[in-house]
Amino acid sequence: MNTKTEPFGNLVYQGRKSLGLTQNELAERIGIEASTISRIENGTRKKLGYQLVFKLKTSLQISEPKDGFKF
């Protein structure tokens, strides 16, 4: 049984792909730069504000794991 929480960037990538969105489309949808989406997905942007996390999880329909997100 895998008890490790999946990194948030992976969840963003998977959610974006499942909705058929490009990084540019997602960025435009939530009002940020596409380069920020790229850094979140590849794990180089570690510090994310609550509002950004909320916008991403809402836009991508990501459910928060019971043990929280891993950044």
N, CA, C and O atoms as a Tripos MOL2 file, in Angstrom:
@<TRIPOS>MOLECULE
protein
  284   283    71     0     0
PROTEIN
NO_CHARGES

@<TRIPOS>ATOM
      1 N           0.8380   -1.1870    0.0000 N.3       1 MET1
      2 CA          0.0000    0.0000    0.0000 C.3       1 MET1
      3 C           0.8780    1.2430    0.0000 C.2       1 MET1
      4 O           1.7830    1.3690    0.8250 O.2       1 MET1
      5 N           0.6140    2.1460   -0.9120 N.am      2 ASN2
      6 CA          1.3900    3.3740   -1.0100 C.3       2 ASN2
      7 C           0.7610    4.4320   -0.1170 C.2       2 ASN2
      8 O          -0.3790    4.8410   -0.3370 O.2       2 ASN2
      9 N           1.5120    4.8790    0.9020 N.am      3 THR3
     10 CA          0.9770    5.8760    1.8210 C.3       3 THR3
     11 C           1.5320    7.2690    1.5440 C.2       3 THR3
     12 O           1.1830    8.2220    2.2410 O.2       3 THR3
     13 N           2.3850    7.3980    0.5440 N.am      4 LYS4
     14 CA          2.9450    8.7030    0.2170 C.3       4 LYS4
     15 C           1.9060    9.5510   -0.5160 C.2       4 LYS4
     16 O           1.1720    9.0620   -1.3750 O.2       4 LYS4
     17 N           1.8650   10.8100   -0.1600 N.am      5 THR5
     18 CA          0.9840   11.7470   -0.8410 C.3       5 THR5
     19 C           1.6170   12.1420   -2.1640 C.2       5 THR5
     20 O           2.8090   12.4440   -2.2240 O.2       5 THR5
     21 N           0.8280   12.1410   -3.2120 N.am      6 GLU6
     22 CA          1.3320   12.5270   -4.5260 C.3       6 GLU6
     23 C           1.6220   14.0250   -4.5390 C.2       6 GLU6
     24 O           0.8180   14.8130   -4.0400 O.2       6 GLU6
     25 N           2.7640   14.4310   -5.1060 N.am      7 PRO7
     26 CA          3.0750   15.8630   -5.1660 C.3       7 PRO7
     27 C           1.9760   16.6550   -5.8780 C.2       7 PRO7
     28 O           1.3880   16.1900   -6.8540 O.2       7 PRO7
     29 N           1.7160   17.8510   -5.3710 N.am      8 PHE8
     30 CA          0.6490   18.6920   -5.9080 C.3       8 PHE8
     31 C           0.8500   18.9650   -7.3960 C.2       8 PHE8
     32 O          -0.1190   18.9890   -8.1550 O.2       8 PHE8
     33 N           2.0900   19.1690   -7.8170 N.am      9 GLY9
     34 CA          2.3690   19.4250   -9.2330 C.3       9 GLY9
     35 C           1.8980   18.2990  -10.1320 C.2       9 GLY9
     36 O           1.3980   18.5410  -11.2300 O.2       9 GLY9
     37 N           2.0570   17.0660   -9.6660 N.am     10 ASN10
     38 CA          1.5740   15.9150  -10.4420 C.3      10 ASN10
     39 C           0.0530   15.9280  -10.5420 C.2      10 ASN10
     40 O          -0.5130   15.6090  -11.5870 O.2      10 ASN10
     41 N          -0.5990   16.3010   -9.4470 N.am     11 LEU11
     42 CA         -2.0640   16.3770   -9.4600 C.3      11 LEU11
     43 C          -2.5500   17.4610  -10.4210 C.2      11 LEU11
     44 O          -3.5460   17.2820  -11.1210 O.2      11 LEU11
     45 N          -1.8360   18.5840  -10.4440 N.am     12 VAL12
     46 CA         -2.1890   19.6660  -11.3670 C.3      12 VAL12
     47 C          -2.0230   19.1860  -12.8070 C.2      12 VAL12
     48 O          -2.9050   19.3910  -13.6420 O.2      12 VAL12
     49 N          -0.8940   18.5500  -13.0910 N.am     13 TYR13
     50 CA         -0.6380   18.0450  -14.4440 C.3      13 TYR13
     51 C          -1.7250   17.0580  -14.8710 C.2      13 TYR13
     52 O          -2.2970   17.1860  -15.9540 O.2      13 TYR13
     53 N          -2.0060   16.0750  -14.0170 N.am     14 GLN14
     54 CA         -3.0020   15.0570  -14.3500 C.3      14 GLN14
     55 C          -4.3920   15.6690  -14.5140 C.2      14 GLN14
     56 O          -5.1300   15.3070  -15.4300 O.2      14 GLN14
     57 N          -4.7430   16.5920  -13.6300 N.am     15 GLY15
     58 CA         -6.0490   17.2480  -13.7220 C.3      15 GLY15
     59 C          -6.1830   18.0700  -14.9870 C.2      15 GLY15
     60 O          -7.2250   18.0560  -15.6420 O.2      15 GLY15
     61 N          -5.1210   18.7890  -15.3250 N.am     16 ARG16
     62 CA         -5.1320   19.6130  -16.5380 C.3      16 ARG16
     63 C          -5.2750   18.7440  -17.7760 C.2      16 ARG16
     64 O          -6.0660   19.0510  -18.6680 O.2      16 ARG16
     65 N          -4.5090   17.6590  -17.8320 N.am     17 LYS17
     66 CA         -4.5620   16.7600  -18.9860 C.3      17 LYS17
     67 C          -5.9300   16.0860  -19.1010 C.2      17 LYS17
     68 O          -6.4540   15.9220  -20.2020 O.2      17 LYS17
     69 N          -6.5040   15.6970  -17.9620 N.am     18 SER18
     70 CA         -7.8000   15.0090  -18.0060 C.3      18 SER18
     71 C          -8.9120   15.9260  -18.5180 C.2      18 SER18
     72 O          -9.9110   15.4550  -19.0620 O.2      18 SER18
     73 N          -8.7330   17.2290  -18.3430 N.am     19 LEU19
     74 CA         -9.7150   18.1890  -18.8590 C.3      19 LEU19
     75 C          -9.3550   18.6800  -20.2580 C.2      19 LEU19
     76 O         -10.0820   19.4790  -20.8480 O.2      19 LEU19
     77 N          -8.2340   18.2000  -20.7830 N.am     20 GLY20
     78 CA         -7.8200   18.5840  -22.1300 C.3      20 GLY20
     79 C          -7.3550   20.0250  -22.2490 C.2      20 GLY20
     80 O          -7.4980   20.6420  -23.3040 O.2      20 GLY20
     81 N          -6.7930   20.5660  -21.1630 N.am     21 LEU21
     82 CA         -6.3430   21.9530  -21.1650 C.3      21 LEU21
     83 C          -4.8390   22.0450  -21.3930 C.2      21 LEU21
     84 O          -4.0810   21.1850  -20.9460 O.2      21 LEU21
     85 N          -4.4190   23.0870  -22.0860 N.am     22 THR22
     86 CA         -2.9950   23.3930  -22.1740 C.3      22 THR22
     87 C          -2.6140   24.2140  -20.9410 C.2      22 THR22
     88 O          -3.4790   24.6880  -20.2050 O.2      22 THR22
     89 N          -1.3180   24.3730  -20.7300 N.am     23 GLN23
     90 CA         -0.8770   25.2330  -19.6300 C.3      23 GLN23
     91 C          -1.3820   26.6560  -19.8380 C.2      23 GLN23
     92 O          -1.7880   27.3170  -18.8820 O.2      23 GLN23
     93 N          -1.3580   27.1260  -21.0720 N.am     24 ASN24
     94 CA         -1.8470   28.4810  -21.3710 C.3      24 ASN24
     95 C          -3.3320   28.6230  -21.0570 C.2      24 ASN24
     96 O          -3.7520   29.6310  -20.4880 O.2      24 ASN24
     97 N          -4.1220   27.6290  -21.4210 N.am     25 GLU25
     98 CA         -5.5680   27.6880  -21.1680 C.3      25 GLU25
     99 C          -5.8690   27.6870  -19.6750 C.2      25 GLU25
    100 O          -6.7220   28.4440  -19.2120 O.2      25 GLU25
    101 N          -5.1750   26.8440  -18.9240 N.am     26 LEU26
    102 CA         -5.3870   26.8090  -17.4770 C.3      26 LEU26
    103 C          -4.9540   28.1250  -16.8450 C.2      26 LEU26
    104 O          -5.6560   28.6740  -15.9960 O.2      26 LEU26
    105 N          -3.8050   28.6240  -17.2590 N.am     27 ALA27
    106 CA         -3.3030   29.8830  -16.7120 C.3      27 ALA27
    107 C          -4.2940   31.0190  -16.9650 C.2      27 ALA27
    108 O          -4.5730   31.8170  -16.0700 O.2      27 ALA27
    109 N          -4.8160   31.0870  -18.1660 N.am     28 GLU28
    110 CA         -5.7900   32.1220  -18.5070 C.3      28 GLU28
    111 C          -7.0620   31.9630  -17.6740 C.2      28 GLU28
    112 O          -7.6480   32.9500  -17.2280 O.2      28 GLU28
    113 N          -7.4760   30.7330  -17.4720 N.am     29 ARG29
    114 CA         -8.7000   30.4390  -16.7170 C.3      29 ARG29
    115 C          -8.6060   30.9470  -15.2770 C.2      29 ARG29
    116 O          -9.5930   31.4300  -14.7230 O.2      29 ARG29
    117 N          -7.4100   30.8370  -14.6660 N.am     30 ILE30
    118 CA         -7.2860   31.2280  -13.2570 C.3      30 ILE30
    119 C          -6.5140   32.5290  -13.0460 C.2      30 ILE30
    120 O          -6.3220   32.9630  -11.9100 O.2      30 ILE30
    121 N          -6.0690   33.1520  -14.1460 N.am     31 GLY31
    122 CA         -5.4640   34.4760  -14.0440 C.3      31 GLY31
    123 C          -4.0090   34.5180  -13.6170 C.2      31 GLY31
    124 O          -3.6060   35.4180  -12.8800 O.2      31 GLY31
    125 N          -3.2140   33.5530  -14.0710 N.am     32 ILE32
    126 CA         -1.7790   33.5630  -13.7880 C.3      32 ILE32
    127 C          -1.0130   33.3030  -15.0830 C.2      32 ILE32
    128 O          -1.6130   33.0450  -16.1270 O.2      32 ILE32
    129 N           0.3080   33.3740  -15.0090 N.am     33 GLU33
    130 CA          1.1560   33.1240  -16.1750 C.3      33 GLU33
    131 C           1.3030   31.6240  -16.4250 C.2      33 GLU33
    132 O           1.3260   30.8320  -15.4830 O.2      33 GLU33
    133 N           1.4030   31.2400  -17.6880 N.am     34 ALA34
    134 CA          1.6090   29.8310  -18.0400 C.3      34 ALA34
    135 C           2.9230   29.3080  -17.4660 C.2      34 ALA34
    136 O           3.0260   28.1270  -17.1350 O.2      34 ALA34
    137 N           3.9220   30.1730  -17.3470 N.am     35 SER35
    138 CA          5.2040   29.7440  -16.7730 C.3      35 SER35
    139 C           5.0440   29.3250  -15.3100 C.2      35 SER35
    140 O           5.7800   28.4650  -14.8260 O.2      35 SER35
    141 N           4.0930   29.9260  -14.6130 N.am     36 THR36
    142 CA          3.8230   29.5300  -13.2280 C.3      36 THR36
    143 C           3.2330   28.1250  -13.1900 C.2      36 THR36
    144 O           3.6030   27.3220  -12.3340 O.2      36 THR36
    145 N           2.3240   27.8240  -14.1060 N.am     37 ILE37
    146 CA          1.7650   26.4680  -14.1940 C.3      37 ILE37
    147 C           2.8900   25.4730  -14.4490 C.2      37 ILE37
    148 O           2.9380   24.4150  -13.8220 O.2      37 ILE37
    149 N           3.7820   25.8030  -15.3550 N.am     38 SER38
    150 CA          4.9040   24.9220  -15.6760 C.3      38 SER38
    151 C           5.7630   24.6540  -14.4410 C.2      38 SER38
    152 O           6.1290   23.5090  -14.1770 O.2      38 SER38
    153 N           6.0840   25.7040  -13.6830 N.am     39 ARG39
    154 CA          6.9200   25.5320  -12.4870 C.3      39 ARG39
    155 C           6.1990   24.7230  -11.4060 C.2      39 ARG39
    156 O           6.8310   23.9490  -10.6880 O.2      39 ARG39
    157 N           4.8920   24.8970  -11.2880 N.am     40 ILE40
    158 CA          4.1260   24.1060  -10.3160 C.3      40 ILE40
    159 C           4.1640   22.6330  -10.7130 C.2      40 ILE40
    160 O           4.4160   21.7650   -9.8780 O.2      40 ILE40
    161 N           3.9130   22.3590  -11.9870 N.am     41 GLU41
    162 CA          3.8740   20.9730  -12.4570 C.3      41 GLU41
    163 C           5.2240   20.2730  -12.3440 C.2      41 GLU41
    164 O           5.2820   19.0860  -12.0250 O.2      41 GLU41
    165 N           6.3110   20.9990  -12.6040 N.am     42 ASN42
    166 CA          7.6160   20.3290  -12.5430 C.3      42 ASN42
    167 C           8.2630   20.4070  -11.1640 C.2      42 ASN42
    168 O           9.3760   19.9180  -10.9690 O.2      42 ASN42
    169 N           7.5650   21.0230  -10.2040 N.am     43 GLY43
    170 CA          8.0180   21.0080   -8.8220 C.3      43 GLY43
    171 C           9.0280   22.0650   -8.4430 C.2      43 GLY43
    172 O           9.5660   22.0220   -7.3360 O.2      43 GLY43
    173 N           9.3080   23.0170   -9.3220 N.am     44 THR44
    174 CA         10.2700   24.0590   -8.9750 C.3      44 THR44
    175 C           9.6170   25.2440   -8.2730 C.2      44 THR44
    176 O          10.3150   26.0910   -7.7160 O.2      44 THR44
    177 N           8.3060   25.3130   -8.2920 N.am     45 ARG45
    178 CA          7.5790   26.3430   -7.5340 C.3      45 ARG45
    179 C           6.9670   25.6410   -6.3340 C.2      45 ARG45
    180 O           5.9280   24.9900   -6.4420 O.2      45 ARG45
    181 N           7.6270   25.7810   -5.1820 N.am     46 LYS46
    182 CA          7.2080   25.0590   -3.9760 C.3      46 LYS46
    183 C           6.2100   25.8460   -3.1300 C.2      46 LYS46
    184 O           5.2850   25.2650   -2.5630 O.2      46 LYS46
    185 N           6.3910   27.1560   -3.0430 N.am     47 LYS47
    186 CA          5.5330   27.9630   -2.1810 C.3      47 LYS47
    187 C           4.3350   28.4730   -2.9740 C.2      47 LYS47
    188 O           4.4700   29.2770   -3.8970 O.2      47 LYS47
    189 N           3.1760   27.9870   -2.5920 N.am     48 LEU48
    190 CA          1.9370   28.3900   -3.2540 C.3      48 LEU48
    191 C           1.0010   28.9690   -2.2080 C.2      48 LEU48
    192 O           0.8030   28.3780   -1.1470 O.2      48 LEU48
    193 N           0.4320   30.1130   -2.5070 N.am     49 GLY49
    194 CA         -0.5250   30.7140   -1.5980 C.3      49 GLY49
    195 C          -1.8400   29.9470   -1.5860 C.2      49 GLY49
    196 O          -2.1510   29.1930   -2.5080 O.2      49 GLY49
    197 N          -2.5970   30.1570   -0.5260 N.am     50 TYR50
    198 CA         -3.8800   29.4760   -0.3750 C.3      50 TYR50
    199 C          -4.8020   29.7490   -1.5580 C.2      50 TYR50
    200 O          -5.4540   28.8360   -2.0640 O.2      50 TYR50
    201 N          -4.8560   31.0260   -2.0070 N.am     51 GLN51
    202 CA         -5.7680   31.3720   -3.1050 C.3      51 GLN51
    203 C          -5.4030   30.6430   -4.3890 C.2      51 GLN51
    204 O          -6.2850   30.1930   -5.1200 O.2      51 GLN51
    205 N          -4.1010   30.5210   -4.6680 N.am     52 LEU52
    206 CA         -3.6690   29.8270   -5.8780 C.3      52 LEU52
    207 C          -4.0130   28.3400   -5.7940 C.2      52 LEU52
    208 O          -4.5090   27.7590   -6.7600 O.2      52 LEU52
    209 N          -3.7500   27.7300   -4.6490 N.am     53 VAL53
    210 CA         -4.0930   26.3150   -4.4700 C.3      53 VAL53
    211 C          -5.5970   26.1220   -4.6330 C.2      53 VAL53
    212 O          -6.0370   25.1770   -5.2880 O.2      53 VAL53
    213 N          -6.3840   27.0130   -4.0390 N.am     54 PHE54
    214 CA         -7.8400   26.9130   -4.1440 C.3      54 PHE54
    215 C          -8.3000   27.0410   -5.5970 C.2      54 PHE54
    216 O          -9.1460   26.2680   -6.0490 O.2      54 PHE54
    217 N          -7.7460   28.0160   -6.3330 N.am     55 LYS55
    218 CA         -8.1200   28.1970   -7.7400 C.3      55 LYS55
    219 C          -7.7750   26.9600   -8.5610 C.2      55 LYS55
    220 O          -8.5670   26.5180   -9.3930 O.2      55 LYS55
    221 N          -6.5930   26.4060   -8.3230 N.am     56 LEU56
    222 CA         -6.1700   25.2250   -9.0770 C.3      56 LEU56
    223 C          -7.0480   24.0240   -8.7590 C.2      56 LEU56
    224 O          -7.5340   23.3460   -9.6640 O.2      56 LEU56
    225 N          -7.2490   23.7590   -7.4660 N.am     57 LYS57
    226 CA         -8.0300   22.5600   -7.1230 C.3      57 LYS57
    227 C          -9.4860   22.6950   -7.5530 C.2      57 LYS57
    228 O         -10.1230   21.6950   -7.8850 O.2      57 LYS57
    229 N         -10.0220   23.9110   -7.5520 N.am     58 THR58
    230 CA        -11.3900   24.1320   -8.0040 C.3      58 THR58
    231 C         -11.4910   23.9910   -9.5230 C.2      58 THR58
    232 O         -12.3770   23.3010  -10.0280 O.2      58 THR58
    233 N         -10.5900   24.6420  -10.2410 N.am     59 SER59
    234 CA        -10.6150   24.5970  -11.7090 C.3      59 SER59
    235 C         -10.3900   23.1990  -12.2480 C.2      59 SER59
    236 O         -10.9640   22.8160  -13.2670 O.2      59 SER59
    237 N          -9.5460   22.4360  -11.5560 N.am     60 LEU60
    238 CA         -9.1850   21.1000  -12.0400 C.3      60 LEU60
    239 C          -9.9630   19.9870  -11.3480 C.2      60 LEU60
    240 O          -9.7500   18.8070  -11.6280 O.2      60 LEU60
    241 N         -10.8630   20.3630  -10.4440 N.am     61 GLN61
    242 CA        -11.6870   19.3890   -9.7200 C.3      61 GLN61
    243 C         -10.8190   18.3710   -8.9720 C.2      61 GLN61
    244 O         -11.0690   17.1670   -9.0170 O.2      61 GLN61
    245 N          -9.7950   18.8850   -8.2850 N.am     62 ILE62
    246 CA         -8.8850   18.0460   -7.5040 C.3      62 ILE62
    247 C          -9.4290   17.9470   -6.0860 C.2      62 ILE62
    248 O          -9.7190   18.9640   -5.4550 O.2      62 ILE62
    249 N          -9.5660   16.7280   -5.5860 N.am     63 SER63
    250 CA         -9.9830   16.5160   -4.2040 C.3      63 SER63
    251 C          -8.7480   16.5210   -3.3130 C.2      63 SER63
    252 O          -7.7260   15.9210   -3.6440 O.2      63 SER63
    253 N          -8.8580   17.2030   -2.1820 N.am     64 GLU64
    254 CA         -7.7270   17.2520   -1.2570 C.3      64 GLU64
    255 C          -7.6070   15.9320   -0.5100 C.2      64 GLU64
    256 O          -8.5860   15.4500    0.0610 O.2      64 GLU64
    257 N          -6.4000   15.3370   -0.5100 N.am     65 PRO65
    258 CA         -6.2000   14.0970    0.2360 C.3      65 PRO65
    259 C          -6.4040   14.3380    1.7310 C.2      65 PRO65
    260 O          -6.2000   15.4530    2.2100 O.2      65 PRO65
    261 N          -6.8000   13.3150    2.4630 N.am     66 LYS66
    262 CA         -7.0690   13.4930    3.8920 C.3      66 LYS66
    263 C          -5.8320   13.9280    4.6640 C.2      66 LYS66
    264 O          -5.9500   14.5600    5.7140 O.2      66 LYS66
    265 N          -4.6430   13.5960    4.1570 N.am     67 ASP67
    266 CA         -3.4140   14.0200    4.8310 C.3      67 ASP67
    267 C          -2.8160   15.2760    4.2010 C.2      67 ASP67
    268 O          -1.6560   15.6010    4.4560 O.2      67 ASP67
    269 N          -3.5850   15.9760    3.3930 N.am     68 GLY68
    270 CA         -3.1550   17.2390    2.7930 C.3      68 GLY68
    271 C          -2.3380   17.0580    1.5330 C.2      68 GLY68
    272 O          -2.0260   15.9390    1.1240 O.2      68 GLY68
    273 N          -1.9990   18.1780    0.9290 N.am     69 PHE69
    274 CA         -1.2000   18.1670   -0.2910 C.3      69 PHE69
    275 C           0.2810   18.1610    0.0500 C.2      69 PHE69
    276 O           0.6930   18.6960    1.0790 O.2      69 PHE69
    277 N           1.0730   17.5570   -0.8150 N.am     70 LYS70
    278 CA          2.5290   17.5690   -0.6980 C.3      70 LYS70
    279 C           3.0510   18.5340   -1.7520 C.2      70 LYS70
    280 O           2.6880   18.4400   -2.9250 O.2      70 LYS70
    281 N           3.9160   19.4750   -1.3240 N.am     71 PHE71
    282 CA          4.4420   20.4680   -2.2660 C.3      71 PHE71
    283 C           5.9020   20.2810   -2.5160 C.2      71 PHE71
    284 O           6.4980   21.0350   -3.2850 O.2      71 PHE71
@<TRIPOS>BOND
     1     1     2 1
     2     2     3 1
     3     3     4 2
     4     3     5 am
     5     5     6 1
     6     6     7 1
     7     7     8 2
     8     7     9 am
     9     9    10 1
    10    10    11 1
    11    11    12 2
    12    11    13 am
    13    13    14 1
    14    14    15 1
    15    15    16 2
    16    15    17 am
    17    17    18 1
    18    18    19 1
    19    19    20 2
    20    19    21 am
    21    21    22 1
    22    22    23 1
    23    23    24 2
    24    23    25 am
    25    25    26 1
    26    26    27 1
    27    27    28 2
    28    27    29 am
    29    29    30 1
    30    30    31 1
    31    31    32 2
    32    31    33 am
    33    33    34 1
    34    34    35 1
    35    35    36 2
    36    35    37 am
    37    37    38 1
    38    38    39 1
    39    39    40 2
    40    39    41 am
    41    41    42 1
    42    42    43 1
    43    43    44 2
    44    43    45 am
    45    45    46 1
    46    46    47 1
    47    47    48 2
    48    47    49 am
    49    49    50 1
    50    50    51 1
    51    51    52 2
    52    51    53 am
    53    53    54 1
    54    54    55 1
    55    55    56 2
    56    55    57 am
    57    57    58 1
    58    58    59 1
    59    59    60 2
    60    59    61 am
    61    61    62 1
    62    62    63 1
    63    63    64 2
    64    63    65 am
    65    65    66 1
    66    66    67 1
    67    67    68 2
    68    67    69 am
    69    69    70 1
    70    70    71 1
    71    71    72 2
    72    71    73 am
    73    73    74 1
    74    74    75 1
    75    75    76 2
    76    75    77 am
    77    77    78 1
    78    78    79 1
    79    79    80 2
    80    79    81 am
    81    81    82 1
    82    82    83 1
    83    83    84 2
    84    83    85 am
    85    85    86 1
    86    86    87 1
    87    87    88 2
    88    87    89 am
    89    89    90 1
    90    90    91 1
    91    91    92 2
    92    91    93 am
    93    93    94 1
    94    94    95 1
    95    95    96 2
    96    95    97 am
    97    97    98 1
    98    98    99 1
    99    99   100 2
   100    99   101 am
   101   101   102 1
   102   102   103 1
   103   103   104 2
   104   103   105 am
   105   105   106 1
   106   106   107 1
   107   107   108 2
   108   107   109 am
   109   109   110 1
   110   110   111 1
   111   111   112 2
   112   111   113 am
   113   113   114 1
   114   114   115 1
   115   115   116 2
   116   115   117 am
   117   117   118 1
   118   118   119 1
   119   119   120 2
   120   119   121 am
   121   121   122 1
   122   122   123 1
   123   123   124 2
   124   123   125 am
   125   125   126 1
   126   126   127 1
   127   127   128 2
   128   127   129 am
   129   129   130 1
   130   130   131 1
   131   131   132 2
   132   131   133 am
   133   133   134 1
   134   134   135 1
   135   135   136 2
   136   135   137 am
   137   137   138 1
   138   138   139 1
   139   139   140 2
   140   139   141 am
   141   141   142 1
   142   142   143 1
   143   143   144 2
   144   143   145 am
   145   145   146 1
   146   146   147 1
   147   147   148 2
   148   147   149 am
   149   149   150 1
   150   150   151 1
   151   151   152 2
   152   151   153 am
   153   153   154 1
   154   154   155 1
   155   155   156 2
   156   155   157 am
   157   157   158 1
   158   158   159 1
   159   159   160 2
   160   159   161 am
   161   161   162 1
   162   162   163 1
   163   163   164 2
   164   163   165 am
   165   165   166 1
   166   166   167 1
   167   167   168 2
   168   167   169 am
   169   169   170 1
   170   170   171 1
   171   171   172 2
   172   171   173 am
   173   173   174 1
   174   174   175 1
   175   175   176 2
   176   175   177 am
   177   177   178 1
   178   178   179 1
   179   179   180 2
   180   179   181 am
   181   181   182 1
   182   182   183 1
   183   183   184 2
   184   183   185 am
   185   185   186 1
   186   186   187 1
   187   187   188 2
   188   187   189 am
   189   189   190 1
   190   190   191 1
   191   191   192 2
   192   191   193 am
   193   193   194 1
   194   194   195 1
   195   195   196 2
   196   195   197 am
   197   197   198 1
   198   198   199 1
   199   199   200 2
   200   199   201 am
   201   201   202 1
   202   202   203 1
   203   203   204 2
   204   203   205 am
   205   205   206 1
   206   206   207 1
   207   207   208 2
   208   207   209 am
   209   209   210 1
   210   210   211 1
   211   211   212 2
   212   211   213 am
   213   213   214 1
   214   214   215 1
   215   215   216 2
   216   215   217 am
   217   217   218 1
   218   218   219 1
   219   219   220 2
   220   219   221 am
   221   221   222 1
   222   222   223 1
   223   223   224 2
   224   223   225 am
   225   225   226 1
   226   226   227 1
   227   227   228 2
   228   227   229 am
   229   229   230 1
   230   230   231 1
   231   231   232 2
   232   231   233 am
   233   233   234 1
   234   234   235 1
   235   235   236 2
   236   235   237 am
   237   237   238 1
   238   238   239 1
   239   239   240 2
   240   239   241 am
   241   241   242 1
   242   242   243 1
   243   243   244 2
   244   243   245 am
   245   245   246 1
   246   246   247 1
   247   247   248 2
   248   247   249 am
   249   249   250 1
   250   250   251 1
   251   251   252 2
   252   251   253 am
   253   253   254 1
   254   254   255 1
   255   255   256 2
   256   255   257 am
   257   257   258 1
   258   258   259 1
   259   259   260 2
   260   259   261 am
   261   261   262 1
   262   262   263 1
   263   263   264 2
   264   263   265 am
   265   265   266 1
   266   266   267 1
   267   267   268 2
   268   267   269 am
   269   269   270 1
   270   270   271 1
   271   271   272 2
   272   271   273 am
   273   273   274 1
   274   274   275 1
   275   275   276 2
   276   275   277 am
   277   277   278 1
   278   278   279 1
   279   279   280 2
   280   279   281 am
   281   281   282 1
   282   282   283 1
   283   283   284 2
@<TRIPOS>SUBSTRUCTURE
     1 MET1         2 RESIDUE 1 A MET
     2 ASN2         6 RESIDUE 1 A ASN
     3 THR3        10 RESIDUE 1 A THR
     4 LYS4        14 RESIDUE 1 A LYS
     5 THR5        18 RESIDUE 1 A THR
     6 GLU6        22 RESIDUE 1 A GLU
     7 PRO7        26 RESIDUE 1 A PRO
     8 PHE8        30 RESIDUE 1 A PHE
     9 GLY9        34 RESIDUE 1 A GLY
    10 ASN10       38 RESIDUE 1 A ASN
    11 LEU11       42 RESIDUE 1 A LEU
    12 VAL12       46 RESIDUE 1 A VAL
    13 TYR13       50 RESIDUE 1 A TYR
    14 GLN14       54 RESIDUE 1 A GLN
    15 GLY15       58 RESIDUE 1 A GLY
    16 ARG16       62 RESIDUE 1 A ARG
    17 LYS17       66 RESIDUE 1 A LYS
    18 SER18       70 RESIDUE 1 A SER
    19 LEU19       74 RESIDUE 1 A LEU
    20 GLY20       78 RESIDUE 1 A GLY
    21 LEU21       82 RESIDUE 1 A LEU
    22 THR22       86 RESIDUE 1 A THR
    23 GLN23       90 RESIDUE 1 A GLN
    24 ASN24       94 RESIDUE 1 A ASN
    25 GLU25       98 RESIDUE 1 A GLU
    26 LEU26      102 RESIDUE 1 A LEU
    27 ALA27      106 RESIDUE 1 A ALA
    28 GLU28      110 RESIDUE 1 A GLU
    29 ARG29      114 RESIDUE 1 A ARG
    30 ILE30      118 RESIDUE 1 A ILE
    31 GLY31      122 RESIDUE 1 A GLY
    32 ILE32      126 RESIDUE 1 A ILE
    33 GLU33      130 RESIDUE 1 A GLU
    34 ALA34      134 RESIDUE 1 A ALA
    35 SER35      138 RESIDUE 1 A SER
    36 THR36      142 RESIDUE 1 A THR
    37 ILE37      146 RESIDUE 1 A ILE
    38 SER38      150 RESIDUE 1 A SER
    39 ARG39      154 RESIDUE 1 A ARG
    40 ILE40      158 RESIDUE 1 A ILE
    41 GLU41      162 RESIDUE 1 A GLU
    42 ASN42      166 RESIDUE 1 A ASN
    43 GLY43      170 RESIDUE 1 A GLY
    44 THR44      174 RESIDUE 1 A THR
    45 ARG45      178 RESIDUE 1 A ARG
    46 LYS46      182 RESIDUE 1 A LYS
    47 LYS47      186 RESIDUE 1 A LYS
    48 LEU48      190 RESIDUE 1 A LEU
    49 GLY49      194 RESIDUE 1 A GLY
    50 TYR50      198 RESIDUE 1 A TYR
    51 GLN51      202 RESIDUE 1 A GLN
    52 LEU52      206 RESIDUE 1 A LEU
    53 VAL53      210 RESIDUE 1 A VAL
    54 PHE54      214 RESIDUE 1 A PHE
    55 LYS55      218 RESIDUE 1 A LYS
    56 LEU56      222 RESIDUE 1 A LEU
    57 LYS57      226 RESIDUE 1 A LYS
    58 THR58      230 RESIDUE 1 A THR
    59 SER59      234 RESIDUE 1 A SER
    60 LEU60      238 RESIDUE 1 A LEU
    61 GLN61      242 RESIDUE 1 A GLN
    62 ILE62      246 RESIDUE 1 A ILE
    63 SER63      250 RESIDUE 1 A SER
    64 GLU64      254 RESIDUE 1 A GLU
    65 PRO65      258 RESIDUE 1 A PRO
    66 LYS66      262 RESIDUE 1 A LYS
    67 ASP67      266 RESIDUE 1 A ASP
    68 GLY68      270 RESIDUE 1 A GLY
    69 PHE69      274 RESIDUE 1 A PHE
    70 LYS70      278 RESIDUE 1 A LYS
    71 PHE71      282 RESIDUE 1 A PHE
